[in-house]
């Protein structure tokens, strides 16, 4: 039976400049603290054997509007047999 290990990371979809929110496409161009875009992070994880399982939006709901604050990526790969 295959055993799996899982990995999660999130990507911000907005810029907090006095409620100046951007579309979720910002995750493909905005760089994180390591200097990588979310696309580059996904590419790196794929090269290490990780497979994307799902993407979930993290949404903020307010009285006036709703917006997606982050996207959460869940990945898996087979565990190494010892």
Secondary structure as UniProt FT lines:
FT   STRAND          4..12
FT   HELIX           24..28
FT   TURN            33..34
FT   HELIX           38..47
FT   TURN            48..49
FT   STRAND          51..61
FT   STRAND          66..78
//
